[in-house]
């Protein structure tokens, strides 16, 4: 069950106005209650999601108070509408159904699906076989999304990764910099080797972490498409696979990318677009290292969850970089 977050008096006033507009335009039945279930960490004052309850169904009201000037939600609503049609008839994959876009642009409404996300299961399930099926279903859903348009070929450019790692190693405690220097140097050298190699470029989700994939009964359902664009297919795959660090494991079960072999294999059971595996493994390794260093920054105070994540990332990286 999603955590209920408090609304400030100002937020509550806005939400009530949005509900009145939605009810007047779309609903026959009244909204009997509402709960804030998400607030953006980076944009806490402007972006949130509120679940609306009616006697017969629930809706997700997505808010972005800056969207009237950026068209962020308008663009997402139009894309959701197109993707809803694209997935029509697909037996296993779909996206959340778009319901309403405010003419003012501050909010949109979709159906609300009260089912666990992929992350809920990856983080919390005690059943490795259940988690493996989550990876299989995620691979199937992403394969379908990446097939929306014919793919193109595009040269791999690792500079975003290498520049970021070079900057981060300067911003962490001395002992962490010492521990990670060989890893960073390995990434710089391998990046130079892989630079310019062509890989598959596709229409991509853009923010394909496990909280944006709902594991429904019979269907896997995608949401949150505000970052969707054309880019290398491996980046969506990396975003999803990196949640694997929260699974308990033995070092012998982890491959050179830092991901459990069984979960990675299950993902690729039904994801069949031909990507470059060396580039994929490089990008996963680099993302784990980047995330670990970012959590060691001297100007960052870690929460208890982040400290646990930092420890898990460090453990996986030690295993990953022992591979040739």
C-alpha positions as CSV (number, residue, x, y, z in Angstrom):
1,X,0.0,0.0,0.0
2,X,1.3,3.4,-0.9
3,X,2.5,5.7,1.9
4,X,0.1,8.6,2.5
5,X,1.8,12.0,2.5
6,X,0.5,15.2,4.2
7,X,-0.7,18.1,2.1
8,X,0.0,21.7,3.1
9,X,-3.0,24.0,3.4
10,X,-2.0,25.6,0.1
11,X,-1.6,22.2,-1.7
12,X,-5.0,21.1,-0.3
13,X,-6.7,24.2,-1.7
14,X,-5.2,23.5,-5.1
15,X,-6.2,19.8,-5.0
16,X,-9.8,20.6,-4.0
17,X,-10.0,23.0,-7.0
18,X,-8.6,20.4,-9.3
19,X,-11.1,17.8,-8.0
20,X,-14.0,20.2,-8.6
21,X,-12.9,20.8,-12.2
22,X,-12.5,17.1,-12.8
23,X,-15.8,16.2,-11.3
24,X,-17.7,18.9,-13.2
25,X,-16.2,17.7,-16.5
26,X,-15.9,14.0,-16.2
27,X,-17.6,12.3,-13.3
28,X,-21.1,11.3,-12.5
29,X,-20.2,10.1,-9.0
30,X,-18.6,12.2,-6.2
31,X,-15.0,12.0,-5.0
32,X,-15.4,10.5,-1.6
33,X,-11.7,11.0,-0.5
34,X,-8.2,11.7,-1.7
35,X,-4.7,10.9,-0.6
36,X,-1.3,12.2,-1.6
37,X,0.9,9.2,-2.4
38,X,3.9,10.8,-4.1
39,X,5.8,14.0,-3.9
40,X,8.9,14.6,-6.2
41,X,12.1,14.7,-4.2
42,X,13.7,17.1,-6.6
43,X,10.5,19.2,-7.2
44,X,8.7,18.8,-3.9
45,X,6.9,22.2,-4.1
46,X,5.5,21.6,-7.6
47,X,5.1,17.9,-8.5
48,X,2.9,15.4,-6.7
49,X,0.4,12.6,-7.3
50,X,-3.0,12.4,-5.5
51,X,-5.3,9.3,-5.6
52,X,-9.0,10.2,-5.9
53,X,-11.5,7.7,-4.5
54,X,-15.1,7.3,-5.8
55,X,-17.7,4.7,-5.0
56,X,-16.8,2.7,-8.1
57,X,-13.2,3.4,-9.0
58,X,-10.0,5.4,-8.3
59,X,-8.1,7.9,-10.3
60,X,-4.5,9.2,-10.1
61,X,-4.3,13.0,-10.3
62,X,-0.9,14.1,-11.4
63,X,0.1,17.7,-10.5
64,X,2.8,19.9,-11.9
65,X,2.1,23.6,-11.1
66,X,4.9,24.7,-13.5
67,X,3.4,22.7,-16.4
68,X,1.2,25.6,-17.8
69,X,4.4,27.2,-18.9
70,X,6.4,24.1,-19.8
71,X,3.6,21.9,-21.4
72,X,5.1,19.0,-19.5
73,X,1.8,17.3,-18.6
74,X,0.2,18.2,-21.9
75,X,2.9,16.4,-23.8
76,X,2.7,13.4,-21.5
77,X,-1.1,13.2,-21.8
78,X,-0.8,13.3,-25.6
79,X,1.8,10.6,-25.6
80,X,-0.2,8.4,-23.1
81,X,-3.2,8.7,-25.5
82,X,-1.1,7.6,-28.4
83,X,0.5,4.7,-26.5
84,X,-2.8,3.6,-25.1
85,X,-3.9,3.2,-28.7
86,X,-0.5,1.6,-29.7
87,X,-0.9,-1.1,-27.0
88,X,-4.6,-1.8,-27.8
89,X,-5.0,-5.5,-28.4
90,X,-1.6,-6.4,-26.8
91,X,-2.3,-9.4,-24.5
92,X,0.4,-8.6,-21.9
93,X,1.5,-5.0,-22.1
94,X,-0.3,-1.7,-21.8
95,X,0.0,1.8,-20.3
96,X,-2.3,3.5,-17.7
97,X,-5.4,4.9,-19.4
98,X,-5.4,8.6,-19.7
99,X,-8.7,10.2,-18.5
100,X,-8.5,14.0,-18.4
101,X,-6.1,16.9,-19.1
102,X,-6.9,20.2,-17.5
103,X,-7.2,23.0,-20.1
104,X,-5.0,25.0,-17.7
105,X,-2.3,22.4,-17.9
106,X,-1.6,22.1,-14.2
107,X,-2.8,18.5,-13.8
108,X,-3.8,15.4,-15.6
109,X,-5.8,12.4,-14.5
110,X,-5.3,8.7,-15.3
111,X,-6.8,5.5,-14.0
112,X,-5.3,4.4,-10.7
113,X,-4.3,0.7,-10.5
114,X,-3.9,-0.6,-6.9
115,X,-1.3,-3.2,-7.7
116,X,2.4,-3.5,-6.6
117,X,5.1,-1.9,-8.7
118,X,8.0,-3.8,-10.0
119,X,10.2,-2.1,-7.3
120,X,7.8,-3.2,-4.5
121,X,8.4,-6.8,-5.5
122,X,12.1,-6.5,-6.2
123,X,12.8,-4.8,-2.9
124,X,10.5,-6.8,-0.7
125,X,9.6,-10.2,-2.1
126,X,11.1,-13.2,-0.3
127,X,10.4,-15.4,-3.4
128,X,13.3,-15.3,-5.9
129,X,11.1,-17.0,-8.5
130,X,8.5,-14.3,-8.2
131,X,11.1,-11.7,-8.7
132,X,12.5,-13.5,-11.7
133,X,9.1,-13.3,-13.3
134,X,9.0,-9.6,-12.6
135,X,12.2,-9.2,-14.7
136,X,10.7,-11.4,-17.4
137,X,7.6,-9.3,-17.6
138,X,9.6,-6.1,-17.6
139,X,11.7,-7.3,-20.5
140,X,8.5,-8.2,-22.4
141,X,6.9,-4.8,-21.8
142,X,10.1,-2.9,-22.8
143,X,10.5,-5.0,-25.9
144,X,7.0,-4.0,-26.9
145,X,7.6,-0.3,-26.2
146,X,10.9,-0.3,-28.1
147,X,9.2,-1.8,-31.1
148,X,6.9,1.3,-31.5
149,X,9.0,2.7,-34.3
150,X,11.8,1.1,-36.5
151,X,15.1,1.3,-34.7
152,X,18.1,3.2,-36.0
153,X,21.8,2.9,-35.3
154,X,23.7,5.5,-33.2
155,X,27.3,5.8,-32.0
156,X,27.8,5.2,-28.3
157,X,29.1,8.3,-26.6
158,X,30.3,7.6,-23.0
159,X,31.4,11.1,-22.2
160,X,28.4,11.8,-19.9
161,X,29.5,8.8,-17.9
162,X,33.2,9.4,-17.8
163,X,32.9,13.1,-17.0
164,X,30.4,12.4,-14.2
165,X,32.7,9.8,-12.6
166,X,35.7,12.1,-12.9
167,X,33.8,14.9,-11.1
168,X,32.3,12.6,-8.4
169,X,35.6,11.1,-7.4
170,X,36.8,14.6,-6.5
171,X,33.8,15.2,-4.2
172,X,34.0,12.1,-1.9
173,X,36.1,11.4,1.2
174,X,39.7,10.6,0.6
175,X,39.4,6.9,1.5
176,X,36.4,6.4,-0.8
177,X,38.4,8.1,-3.6
178,X,41.2,5.7,-3.0
179,X,38.9,2.7,-3.0
180,X,37.2,3.7,-6.2
181,X,40.2,5.1,-8.2
182,X,40.9,1.8,-10.0
183,X,37.2,1.4,-10.8
184,X,37.0,4.9,-12.3
185,X,40.2,4.4,-14.3
186,X,38.8,1.1,-15.6
187,X,35.6,2.9,-16.7
188,X,37.6,5.6,-18.5
189,X,39.7,3.1,-20.4
190,X,36.8,0.9,-21.4
191,X,34.8,4.0,-22.4
192,X,37.5,5.0,-24.7
193,X,37.5,1.5,-26.3
194,X,33.7,1.5,-26.8
195,X,33.4,5.1,-27.9
196,X,31.9,5.3,-31.4
197,X,30.6,1.7,-31.6
198,X,27.1,1.8,-33.0
199,X,24.2,0.4,-31.0
200,X,20.4,0.3,-31.2
201,X,18.5,3.7,-30.8
202,X,14.8,3.4,-30.2
203,X,11.8,5.3,-28.8
204,X,12.5,5.0,-25.1
205,X,10.6,5.4,-21.8
206,X,13.4,7.7,-20.5
207,X,12.8,7.0,-16.8
208,X,12.3,3.2,-16.7
209,X,12.9,2.5,-13.1
210,X,10.7,-0.1,-11.4
211,X,8.3,2.3,-9.8
212,X,7.1,3.2,-13.2
213,X,6.0,-0.3,-14.0
214,X,2.9,-1.9,-12.4
215,X,2.7,-5.7,-12.2
216,X,-1.0,-6.2,-12.9
217,X,-3.0,-9.4,-13.0
218,X,-2.2,-10.7,-16.5
219,X,-0.8,-7.4,-17.8
220,X,2.2,-5.3,-17.1
221,X,1.4,-1.6,-17.1
222,X,3.7,1.4,-17.8
223,X,3.3,4.9,-16.4
224,X,5.1,8.3,-16.2
225,X,6.3,9.2,-19.7
226,X,7.5,12.7,-19.1
227,X,11.1,11.8,-20.1
228,X,10.3,9.7,-23.2
229,X,12.4,10.3,-26.2
230,X,14.7,8.6,-28.8
231,X,17.9,7.3,-27.3
232,X,20.0,4.1,-27.0
233,X,17.9,1.1,-25.9
234,X,20.4,0.1,-23.3
235,X,19.7,3.2,-21.1
236,X,16.1,2.0,-20.4
237,X,17.4,-1.4,-19.6
238,X,20.0,-0.1,-17.2
239,X,17.4,2.0,-15.4
240,X,15.4,-1.1,-14.6
241,X,18.1,-3.6,-13.9
242,X,19.9,-1.6,-11.3
243,X,17.2,-2.2,-8.7
244,X,18.6,-5.7,-8.5
245,X,21.1,-4.6,-5.9
246,X,18.4,-5.0,-3.3
247,X,18.3,-8.8,-3.8
248,X,20.3,-10.9,-1.4
249,X,22.8,-13.0,-3.3
250,X,26.2,-14.8,-3.4
251,X,29.1,-13.3,-5.3
252,X,29.2,-16.3,-7.6
253,X,25.7,-15.4,-8.8
254,X,26.6,-11.8,-10.0
255,X,27.9,-11.2,-13.5
256,X,30.5,-8.6,-14.6
257,X,27.8,-5.8,-14.8
258,X,27.0,-6.2,-11.1
259,X,23.5,-7.8,-11.7
260,X,22.3,-11.2,-10.7
261,X,22.8,-13.5,-13.7
262,X,19.4,-15.2,-13.2
263,X,17.4,-11.9,-13.2
264,X,19.3,-10.5,-16.1
265,X,18.7,-13.7,-18.1
266,X,15.0,-13.6,-17.3
267,X,14.8,-10.0,-18.5
268,X,16.2,-11.0,-21.8
269,X,13.9,-14.0,-22.2
270,X,11.4,-11.7,-23.9
271,X,13.4,-8.6,-24.6
272,X,14.8,-9.6,-28.0
273,X,16.0,-6.4,-29.7
274,X,19.7,-6.9,-30.7
275,X,21.7,-4.6,-28.3
276,X,25.5,-4.6,-27.8
277,X,26.1,-6.5,-24.6
278,X,29.5,-4.9,-23.9
279,X,27.9,-1.5,-24.0
280,X,25.1,-2.6,-21.7
281,X,27.4,-4.1,-19.1
282,X,29.6,-1.0,-19.2
283,X,26.6,1.3,-18.7
284,X,25.2,-0.8,-15.8
285,X,28.6,-0.9,-14.1
286,X,29.1,2.8,-14.6
287,X,25.6,3.6,-13.3
288,X,26.2,1.6,-10.1
289,X,29.5,3.3,-9.6
290,X,28.1,6.7,-10.3
291,X,25.2,6.1,-7.8
292,X,27.6,4.8,-5.2
293,X,29.9,7.8,-5.4
294,X,27.0,10.2,-5.4
295,X,25.9,8.8,-2.1
296,X,29.4,9.4,-0.7
297,X,29.6,13.1,-1.6
298,X,30.8,15.1,1.3
299,X,27.9,17.6,0.8
300,X,25.2,14.9,0.9
301,X,23.6,13.6,4.1
302,X,22.3,10.1,3.6
303,X,19.0,8.9,4.9
304,X,18.8,5.4,6.5
305,X,17.5,4.0,3.2
306,X,20.3,5.7,1.3
307,X,23.0,4.3,3.6
308,X,21.6,0.8,3.1
309,X,21.6,1.4,-0.7
310,X,25.1,2.7,-0.6
311,X,26.3,-0.4,1.2
312,X,24.6,-2.7,-1.3
313,X,26.0,-0.7,-4.2
314,X,29.5,-1.0,-2.7
315,X,29.1,-4.8,-2.3
316,X,28.0,-5.3,-5.9
317,X,30.8,-3.1,-7.2
318,X,33.4,-5.1,-5.4
319,X,32.1,-8.2,-7.1
320,X,31.6,-6.6,-10.5
321,X,35.1,-5.2,-10.8
322,X,36.7,-8.6,-9.9
323,X,35.4,-9.9,-13.2
324,X,37.7,-9.4,-16.2
